[in-house]
Amino acid sequence: LRASLSVIQKETGFVNGLIVVLHDITEHEKIDRERREFVANVSHELRTPLTTMRSYLEALADGAWRDEEIAPRFIEVTQKETERMIRLVNDLLQLSKLDSKDYKLKKTPVNFISYFHKVIDRFELTKQENVSFIRDFPDEKIVIEIDQDKITQVLDNIISNALKYSPQGGKITFRVRKKEDHIEVSVSDEGVGIPKSDLSKIFERFYRVDKARSRKLGGTGLGLAIAKEVVIAHGGRIWAESQERKGTTIYFTLPTERVKEDE
Ligand code: ADP
C-alpha cells in the first residue's frame, strides 16, 4: 500500500484537516518491476553473444583471417553465438505469443501414450549411446485434448534438460500416471540435481542455477518458463523434485476431462 497525505491548513497556520489516500500499488509495482527486470535480462542476454562476436570479427578483420589454423575456429565461435541468439529470439517470440491475450491453443484429441512414444523415439535416435531410456506407461489408451505442437515443445525442453544434465551412463525414466481427472507425466534423470532453494525458481524466466554451465550447454534460460506457460494454458500444473548429485524429476499434469473453454 502507498499512502499519500495532504494537510489542509488555514492561512493562520491552524491545521483543520488531513486527507489520506491509500493506493494498492503492490500488484502494479510488481508487474512493472518484473517487466523492467525482463527487459534488462533480454538486453544482457543479447549483448553477451554480440560482444563476443564483435571481438572475434575484429580479430579476423585485423588479419586473423589469413591464419589457416585460427580463422576457422574464430568463424566457428561467431556461428555458435549466432545460433545462440537465434534460439534466444525464438524463445522470446514464443513467450510473447503465450503472453498475448488473444492467444488460443489449437487442441485436438491425441492418444497420449503413442504420442509420447514418438516424442521419445526422436531423442532415442540422437542421444549418446551410454544414456538409457526407460518408459513406464500404463497399458491402456489415454486420449486427451492437447495442442500437440505446444506440448511437444514442453517435452522437448524437459527432455533436453534431462540429457544435458545427465552423467555418462545415466538413466532417464519417462512416466505417465493416470489420476482421477488428469494424467501426471514425469521425466527423471540421474544428473547433478537442483538445490532445494532453487527448485521453485527454475520455472522463472532466465533463472539458472549455474549461469556458466547453462551457457556452456547452450541454454537460453527460458525453456522451463515456456513449459510452465504452456502447461498452465492447458489447465495443468508443473513442478520439480530433486536431490543434489542424485537427480531431478520434472512433473506436469494435463486434465483428462474436457475443460470448457471461455466463450
Ligand atoms: P536452460 O536453458 O538454462 O536449460 P531452463 O529454463 O530449461 O533453462 O532451465 C532453468 C534451469 O534449471 C537450468 O539452467 C538448470 O540450472 C536447471 N535445470 C533444469 N532442468 C534440470 C535438470 N534436469 N537437472 C538439473 N538442473 C536442471
Residues whose N, C-alpha, C, O or C-beta is under 5 A from the ligand:
A	BS01	ADP	N161 A162 Y165 G191 G193 I194 I202 Y207 R208 V209 D210 S214 G219 T220 G221 L222 G223 L224 A225 T248
